[in-house]
Amino acid sequence: MKDRTPLSASPLAPLLTPEGRALLDEVRDTDPARELAVATRLRREHPAELVSAALGQARLRQRAVAKFGAEDAARMFFTPNGVEQSTRTSVAAYRARRLKERGVTSVADLCCGIGGDAIALARAGIRVLAVDRDPLTAAAARANAEELGLAALIEVREADVTEVDPAGYDAVFVDPARRGGRGRVFDPEAYSPPLSWAIETARKAPRAAALKIAPGIPHEAVPEDAEAEWISDCGDVKEAVLWFGTGRAAAGAGKAPAIRATLLPGPRTLPSHGLPDPAVRPPGRYLYEPDGAVIRAHLVAEVAEQLDGGLIDPTLAYVTADEHRPTPYATAYEITDRLPFNVKKLKALLRERRIGTLTVKKRGSAVEPEELRRKALPKPHGPESVTVFLTRVAGAPTMLLGHPVR
């Protein structure tokens, strides 16, 4: 196991010098289109390698704003993979709160990346051991802890997580790498480290553990002694988490694991009640599109029960009902028209209704939304808007037209 490497010896060291920091400030808002001209000018007074590093870091900071916010992103240090794979601050903060509520005071953050989760944990008052085997990534995590004033709570260690003993920490958080040389990895045992290793490590944690996994993980891969949670933020599914030690896992051998979907901001959490699939019925006045986390967690039946609704097709996650009932777990649309799939009829209807903005959604259709939009509405007809759902009703290709319920 490697000892802590001082920042002065890290690959980021040139950017941490007064000259490097001054350059970072100068290039902070550089337009990518002007980058070559800016680089040419700065290389007259600074080493070319330092200029390239500062401009590269500026690009990464601009990309990181969406995940970390402008204030933190402007101070933090990133790697390309670190920006791509790090947890969004809102999700990391939610997970840290859950651990805090379990009485956790210290966490071994294994595969810490550039430190996004470690930062959220430390800001919740939790002491963190942050481990990553990549030298540049570990250096970025260490720099970020210091830049954000959290170094007293975050110890960064450059090491292989499988060689780290998390004993002495209340909880374990593992975020295995899910990308390989050929792109995204879908087999949980091909994660680095494998999911089986992460699960066994989680089971040894004294108080609690959380394993971040891909939201597409098969439900059959969820252990019986874990709680599985799918999380979305502002409607976008961000991740799934396997929780251990939360007291909400399956009760007894052979039981299905506990499942929940959580929507941020909020949080709003929908637990599984083990309901059977909803009944199939003809489309009513309202169509509900469940949040992606609800769909991934297989909790459409729970939403349908809340809405006193059913499915328009047994294989599709569209819920229909005759009355509007507000729910945070699905977006409601009032349906005005139901048509068999026919581009000419749709085009004529859009002209008649003076439609200028067409939103196309699909589920259970092979037609590409952009293709339909181009054919059905080659030019705006007026100020009105409509949403078209390309779907199936009782197995038949169907177009449902409607408007979001405000």
C-alpha positions as CSV (number, residue, x, y, z in Angstrom):
1,M,0.0,0.0,0.0
2,K,1.3,3.4,-0.9
3,D,1.6,6.1,1.7
4,R,0.0,9.5,1.2
5,T,1.7,11.4,-1.6
6,P,2.2,15.1,-0.8
7,L,0.5,17.6,-3.1
8,S,3.9,19.0,-4.1
9,A,4.8,15.7,-5.7
10,S,1.4,15.2,-7.5
11,P,0.8,15.5,-11.2
12,L,-1.3,18.6,-10.5
13,A,1.6,20.3,-8.7
14,P,2.4,22.9,-11.5
15,L,-1.2,24.2,-11.4
16,L,-1.0,24.6,-7.6
17,T,1.9,27.0,-7.8
18,P,1.2,30.8,-7.7
19,E,2.0,30.9,-11.5
20,G,-0.4,28.0,-12.1
21,R,-3.2,29.5,-10.0
22,A,-2.8,32.8,-11.7
23,L,-3.1,31.2,-15.1
24,L,-6.2,29.2,-14.0
25,D,-7.8,32.5,-13.0
26,E,-6.9,34.1,-16.3
27,V,-8.2,31.4,-18.5
28,R,-11.3,30.5,-16.4
29,D,-13.9,31.8,-18.9
30,T,-12.0,31.1,-22.1
31,D,-14.3,30.4,-25.0
32,P,-13.3,27.1,-26.7
33,A,-13.4,28.9,-30.1
34,R,-10.7,31.3,-28.9
35,E,-8.5,28.7,-27.1
36,L,-5.8,28.6,-29.7
37,A,-5.4,32.3,-29.8
38,V,-5.3,32.5,-26.0
39,A,-2.8,29.7,-25.8
40,T,-0.5,31.4,-28.4
41,R,-0.5,34.6,-26.4
42,L,0.1,33.0,-23.0
43,R,3.0,30.8,-24.3
44,R,5.0,34.0,-24.8
45,E,5.2,34.4,-21.0
46,H,4.6,30.9,-19.6
47,P,5.8,27.3,-20.3
48,A,3.8,25.7,-23.0
49,E,3.0,22.6,-20.9
50,L,1.6,24.8,-18.1
51,V,-0.6,26.8,-20.5
52,S,-2.0,23.6,-21.9
53,A,-2.6,22.2,-18.5
54,A,-4.4,25.4,-17.4
55,L,-6.6,25.5,-20.5
56,G,-7.4,21.8,-20.1
57,Q,-8.4,22.3,-16.5
58,A,-10.5,25.3,-17.4
59,R,-12.5,23.2,-19.9
60,L,-13.0,20.5,-17.3
61,R,-14.2,23.1,-14.8
62,Q,-16.7,24.4,-17.2
63,R,-18.1,20.9,-17.8
64,A,-18.2,20.3,-14.1
65,V,-20.5,23.2,-13.3
66,A,-23.6,21.0,-14.1
67,K,-22.6,18.5,-11.4
68,F,-20.8,20.6,-8.8
69,G,-22.2,24.1,-9.2
70,A,-20.3,27.1,-10.4
71,E,-18.7,28.0,-7.0
72,D,-17.2,24.6,-6.3
73,A,-16.3,23.8,-9.9
74,A,-14.3,27.0,-10.2
75,R,-12.1,25.9,-7.3
76,M,-11.8,22.2,-7.8
77,F,-9.4,20.1,-9.9
78,F,-10.7,17.5,-12.3
79,T,-9.6,14.7,-14.7
80,P,-11.6,13.9,-17.8
81,N,-12.9,10.6,-16.3
82,G,-13.5,12.4,-13.0
83,V,-15.9,14.8,-14.5
84,E,-17.6,12.1,-16.5
85,Q,-18.0,9.6,-13.7
86,S,-18.3,11.7,-10.5
87,T,-21.6,11.9,-8.6
88,R,-23.8,15.0,-9.0
89,T,-23.6,17.0,-5.8
90,S,-27.3,16.8,-5.1
91,V,-27.2,13.0,-5.2
92,A,-24.0,12.7,-3.1
93,A,-25.4,15.0,-0.5
94,Y,-28.6,13.0,-0.3
95,R,-26.6,9.8,0.2
96,A,-24.4,11.4,2.8
97,R,-27.6,12.5,4.7
98,R,-28.9,8.9,4.7
99,L,-25.6,7.6,6.2
100,K,-25.6,10.5,8.8
101,E,-29.1,9.5,9.8
102,R,-27.8,6.0,10.5
103,G,-25.4,7.4,13.0
104,V,-22.4,7.0,10.8
105,T,-19.4,9.2,11.8
106,S,-16.7,7.7,9.5
107,V,-16.7,6.2,6.0
108,A,-14.2,4.4,3.9
109,D,-14.8,5.8,0.4
110,L,-13.4,3.1,-1.9
111,C,-12.8,4.1,-5.5
112,C,-13.2,7.8,-4.5
113,G,-12.5,9.3,-7.9
114,I,-11.8,13.1,-7.7
115,G,-13.6,13.2,-4.4
116,G,-17.2,14.2,-5.1
117,D,-18.7,11.8,-2.6
118,A,-16.0,12.4,0.0
119,I,-16.7,16.1,-0.1
120,A,-20.4,15.5,0.5
121,L,-19.7,13.2,3.3
122,A,-17.2,15.6,4.9
123,R,-19.7,18.5,4.6
124,A,-22.1,16.3,6.5
125,G,-19.6,16.1,9.3
126,I,-18.4,12.6,8.5
127,R,-14.7,11.6,8.6
128,V,-13.6,10.0,5.3
129,L,-10.8,7.7,4.1
130,A,-10.8,8.3,0.3
131,V,-9.0,5.7,-1.7
132,D,-8.2,5.5,-5.4
133,R,-5.4,3.7,-7.2
134,D,-4.9,6.2,-10.0
135,P,-2.2,8.7,-9.1
136,L,-3.7,11.7,-10.9
137,T,-7.2,10.9,-9.7
138,A,-6.0,10.6,-6.1
139,A,-4.0,13.9,-6.5
140,A,-7.2,15.6,-7.7
141,A,-9.1,14.3,-4.7
142,R,-6.5,15.5,-2.3
143,A,-6.3,18.9,-3.9
144,N,-10.1,19.2,-3.8
145,A,-10.2,18.4,-0.1
146,E,-7.7,21.1,0.6
147,E,-9.2,23.7,-1.8
148,L,-12.6,23.3,-0.2
149,G,-11.3,23.4,3.4
150,L,-12.1,19.8,4.2
151,A,-8.6,18.3,4.5
152,A,-9.1,17.8,8.3
153,L,-11.9,15.4,7.6
154,I,-10.7,13.7,4.4
155,E,-7.6,11.5,4.2
156,V,-6.8,10.6,0.6
157,R,-4.8,7.4,0.0
158,E,-3.4,6.2,-3.3
159,A,-3.9,2.4,-3.2
160,D,-5.7,-0.6,-4.7
161,V,-9.0,-0.7,-2.7
162,T,-8.9,-4.5,-2.5
163,E,-5.7,-4.1,-0.4
164,V,-7.2,-1.5,2.0
165,D,-8.6,-2.6,5.4
166,P,-11.7,-0.4,6.2
167,A,-11.7,-1.6,9.8
168,G,-12.1,1.4,12.2
169,Y,-14.7,3.0,9.9
170,D,-18.4,2.9,10.7
171,A,-19.4,2.5,7.0
172,V,-18.2,1.7,3.6
173,F,-19.0,3.4,0.3
174,V,-17.9,1.7,-2.9
175,D,-18.2,3.2,-6.4
176,P,-16.7,0.6,-8.7
177,A,-15.4,1.7,-12.1
178,R,-18.0,0.8,-14.7
179,R,-16.0,1.7,-17.8
180,G,-13.3,-0.3,-19.5
181,G,-11.0,0.2,-22.5
182,R,-14.0,-0.4,-24.8
183,G,-16.5,1.8,-23.0
184,R,-19.3,1.1,-20.5
185,V,-19.3,-2.2,-18.7
186,F,-22.6,-3.9,-18.2
187,D,-21.6,-7.1,-16.4
188,P,-21.4,-6.3,-12.6
189,E,-18.6,-8.8,-12.2
190,A,-16.6,-6.9,-14.8
191,Y,-16.8,-3.8,-12.6
192,S,-13.4,-2.8,-11.1
193,P,-13.5,-4.1,-8.4
194,P,-16.2,-6.7,-9.1
195,L,-19.6,-6.2,-7.5
196,S,-19.2,-9.5,-5.6
197,W,-16.1,-8.1,-3.8
198,A,-17.9,-4.8,-3.1
199,I,-20.9,-6.7,-1.6
200,E,-18.7,-8.9,0.7
201,T,-16.9,-5.8,1.8
202,A,-20.2,-4.0,2.5
203,R,-21.5,-6.8,4.6
204,K,-18.5,-6.4,7.0
205,A,-19.2,-2.7,7.7
206,P,-20.1,-2.2,11.3
207,R,-23.0,0.2,10.8
208,A,-24.0,0.7,7.1
209,A,-22.7,0.5,3.6
210,A,-23.7,1.8,0.2
211,L,-22.6,0.5,-3.2
212,K,-23.1,2.8,-6.2
213,I,-24.1,0.7,-9.3
214,A,-25.4,1.3,-12.8
215,P,-29.2,2.0,-12.9
216,G,-29.6,-0.8,-15.5
217,I,-28.5,-3.5,-13.1
218,P,-30.9,-6.6,-13.3
219,H,-33.1,-6.9,-10.2
220,E,-32.0,-10.5,-10.0
221,A,-28.5,-9.3,-9.2
222,V,-29.7,-7.5,-6.0
223,P,-28.8,-9.5,-2.9
224,E,-31.6,-10.5,-0.5
225,D,-29.9,-8.7,2.4
226,A,-29.7,-5.4,0.5
227,E,-32.1,-2.5,-0.1
228,A,-32.0,-1.3,-3.7
229,E,-32.7,2.4,-4.4
230,W,-32.9,4.0,-7.8
231,I,-32.3,7.8,-7.8
232,S,-33.3,10.5,-10.3
233,D,-32.4,14.2,-10.2
234,C,-34.7,16.6,-11.9
235,G,-36.2,13.7,-13.9
236,D,-33.0,12.2,-15.0
237,V,-32.0,8.7,-13.6
238,K,-28.6,9.1,-12.1
239,E,-27.7,5.8,-10.3
240,A,-28.8,2.9,-8.3
241,V,-27.5,2.2,-4.8
242,L,-27.3,-1.1,-2.8
243,W,-27.7,-0.3,0.9
244,F,-26.7,-2.6,3.7
245,G,-27.5,-2.1,7.3
246,T,-30.5,0.2,6.8
247,G,-33.0,-2.1,8.4
248,R,-35.1,-2.2,5.2
249,A,-33.7,-5.3,3.5
250,A,-35.8,-8.4,2.7
251,A,-37.1,-10.3,5.8
252,G,-36.0,-13.9,5.5
253,A,-34.5,-16.2,2.9
254,G,-36.2,-16.4,-0.4
255,K,-37.8,-13.0,0.0
256,A,-37.5,-10.2,-2.6
257,P,-35.1,-7.4,-1.7
258,A,-36.5,-4.1,-0.5
259,I,-36.9,-1.7,-3.4
260,R,-37.4,2.1,-3.5
261,A,-37.3,5.0,-6.0
262,T,-36.1,8.4,-4.8
263,L,-36.7,11.6,-6.7
264,L,-34.5,14.7,-6.2
265,P,-34.9,17.5,-5.3
266,G,-37.0,16.6,-2.3
267,P,-36.3,13.9,-1.6
268,R,-39.5,12.1,-2.4
269,T,-39.3,8.3,-1.9
270,L,-41.6,5.6,-3.2
271,P,-41.2,2.2,-1.6
272,S,-42.2,-1.1,-3.1
273,H,-45.4,-2.7,-1.7
274,G,-44.9,-5.9,-3.8
275,L,-48.0,-5.1,-6.0
276,P,-49.0,-7.2,-9.0
277,D,-48.8,-5.7,-12.4
278,P,-51.6,-3.2,-13.1
279,A,-54.6,-4.1,-15.2
280,V,-54.6,-3.1,-18.8
281,R,-57.4,-0.7,-19.9
282,P,-58.3,1.6,-22.8
283,P,-56.7,5.1,-22.7
284,G,-58.6,7.5,-20.4
285,R,-58.6,11.3,-20.3
286,Y,-55.1,11.4,-18.7
287,L,-51.8,9.7,-19.5
288,Y,-49.1,9.5,-16.9
289,E,-45.4,9.1,-17.7
290,P,-43.6,7.7,-14.6
291,D,-40.3,9.1,-13.5
292,G,-37.3,7.0,-14.8
293,A,-36.3,6.0,-11.3
294,V,-39.8,4.6,-10.8
295,I,-39.6,2.6,-14.0
296,R,-36.1,1.3,-13.2
297,A,-37.2,0.2,-9.7
298,H,-40.3,-1.6,-11.2
299,L,-42.7,0.5,-9.2
300,V,-45.1,1.5,-11.9
301,A,-47.8,-0.6,-10.1
302,E,-47.4,1.5,-7.0
303,V,-47.9,4.7,-9.1
304,A,-50.9,3.2,-10.9
305,E,-52.5,2.3,-7.5
306,Q,-52.1,5.9,-6.4
307,L,-53.8,7.2,-9.6
308,D,-56.5,4.5,-9.7
309,G,-55.2,3.8,-13.2
310,G,-54.1,1.0,-15.4
311,L,-51.7,0.4,-18.3
312,I,-52.4,1.1,-21.9
313,D,-50.3,-1.9,-22.9
314,P,-49.1,-4.8,-20.6
315,T,-45.4,-4.2,-21.7
316,L,-45.3,-0.4,-21.5
317,A,-44.8,1.9,-18.6
318,Y,-47.6,4.4,-19.5
319,V,-50.4,4.7,-16.9
320,T,-53.8,6.0,-17.9
321,A,-56.7,7.2,-15.7
322,D,-60.0,9.1,-16.1
323,E,-59.3,11.6,-13.4
324,H,-56.2,13.8,-12.7
325,R,-54.4,13.2,-9.4
326,P,-51.2,15.1,-8.9
327,T,-48.2,12.9,-8.1
328,P,-44.5,13.6,-7.9
329,Y,-43.8,10.2,-9.3
330,A,-45.2,10.8,-12.8
331,T,-45.8,13.6,-15.3
332,A,-49.5,13.9,-16.3
333,Y,-50.8,14.7,-19.8
334,E,-54.4,15.4,-20.8
335,I,-55.1,13.4,-23.9
336,T,-57.1,15.1,-26.7
337,D,-56.8,12.7,-29.6
338,R,-56.2,9.0,-30.2
339,L,-55.1,8.0,-33.7
340,P,-53.8,4.9,-35.4
341,F,-50.2,5.5,-36.5
342,N,-50.5,7.5,-39.7
343,V,-48.1,10.3,-40.6
344,K,-50.4,11.9,-43.2
345,K,-53.3,12.1,-40.7
346,L,-51.0,13.6,-38.1
347,K,-49.6,16.2,-40.5
348,A,-53.2,17.3,-41.4
349,L,-54.2,17.5,-37.8
350,L,-51.2,19.6,-36.9
351,R,-52.0,22.0,-39.7
352,E,-55.6,22.2,-38.6
353,R,-54.7,22.9,-35.0
354,R,-52.1,25.6,-36.0
355,I,-49.3,23.7,-34.2
356,G,-45.9,25.3,-34.2
357,T,-44.1,23.2,-31.5
358,L,-44.3,19.4,-31.6
359,T,-42.8,17.3,-28.8
360,V,-42.5,13.6,-29.6
361,K,-42.2,10.9,-27.0
362,K,-42.1,7.2,-27.7
363,R,-42.4,3.9,-25.9
364,G,-43.0,0.7,-27.7
365,S,-42.4,2.2,-31.2
366,A,-39.6,1.8,-33.7
367,V,-40.2,5.3,-35.2
368,E,-37.5,7.8,-34.3
369,P,-39.0,11.0,-32.8
370,E,-36.8,13.3,-34.9
371,E,-37.9,11.5,-38.1
372,L,-41.6,11.9,-37.2
373,R,-41.1,15.6,-36.3
374,R,-39.4,16.3,-39.6
375,K,-42.1,14.6,-41.6
376,A,-45.2,15.7,-39.7
377,L,-44.2,19.3,-39.0
378,P,-41.7,20.5,-41.6
379,K,-42.6,24.1,-40.8
380,P,-44.6,25.7,-37.9
381,H,-48.3,26.4,-38.6
382,G,-48.9,28.7,-35.7
383,P,-48.4,29.4,-32.0
384,E,-49.9,26.2,-30.5
385,S,-48.0,23.2,-29.1
386,V,-48.8,19.5,-28.7
387,T,-47.1,16.4,-27.4
388,V,-47.4,13.2,-29.4
389,F,-46.9,9.8,-27.8
390,L,-45.8,7.0,-30.2
391,T,-46.9,3.9,-28.4
392,R,-49.0,0.8,-28.5
393,V,-52.6,0.4,-27.3
394,A,-53.6,-3.3,-26.9
395,G,-50.7,-4.1,-29.2
396,A,-51.6,-1.8,-32.0
397,P,-49.3,1.1,-33.1
398,T,-51.0,4.3,-31.8
399,M,-50.5,8.0,-31.6
400,L,-51.9,9.8,-28.5
401,L,-51.9,13.6,-28.6
402,G,-52.1,15.8,-25.5
403,H,-50.7,18.5,-23.3
404,P,-48.9,18.5,-20.0
405,V,-51.2,19.2,-17.1
406,R,-50.0,22.4,-15.4
